[in-house]
Amino acid sequence: MVSSWGRYTRRVNRGTSYGIDAPGVPFGLASGGVILLLVAIVNAVLDVGRWAVLGPLLGSVTLLGSAAVYLHTTLRGKFRIWSGLLNGLELQGDERVLDLGCGRGAVLVAAAKRVPLGRAVGVDLWRSVDQSGNTAEATKRITDLEGVAGRVELHTGDMTALEFPDGTFDVVLSSLAIHNIGSAEGRQHAVEEAARVLRPGGRLVIVDIMHAADYAQRLTSLGLSDVAQRPLGWRYWYGGPWLAARLVTARRPVG
């Protein structure tokens, strides 16, 4: 079996890097860690006391460790998690799949590869603050390189007001996108739209941080069935357990 790191290395080698989620966060963590390390070194040289060295040193280790965990998640961990989630859907290959907040296409491309007779549609506002190098052009180039461009559509749009008719998709996915909507009302609208465009029997898979319980509650109130949520483990920690991703799943009832 090929390791996820091997798959990631091949992606980078052929130019299909999917960027870094919220790149300012790991940069800030690493910068803070380096600054505290320098403070510890200076204090050690000046011999100003044990705690003046140990305090900054411990802070440095914590911040640099958080940066390493964050980068592991965005460069490797999330690919392993999403591979398992998509495999668990047991797609037949002819489904229409929607990815809300597709970014540079990590989940979108993985879904497209599983629906050779179907369609994978990505919607995004293409904000680089949410993902490094996040543009529609970059995502299109990646779909070309990955050999799935013929069954992928990219749309610039707001996930709180989707342009698609009711019941358009067999599967709706979203990875670390809905939480970027600033208001609770806006996040509720995004969840409602995701449910609206699902066909009867269609499945919804959301991975997000901070608001999973709210999503699950709203989906239940909308009448979706099999609503569930759970943590996804350390491979989906954005720096530590305080920013752990959670999975929310649901199904639109038939009839």
Beta strands, then each sheet from edge to edge (+ up, - down):
strand 1: 96-100
strand 2: 119-124
strand 3: 152-156
strand 4: 169-175
strand 5: 198-208
strand 6: 225-231
strand 7: 246-251
sheet 1: 3+ 2+ 1+ 4+ 5+ 7- 6+
end
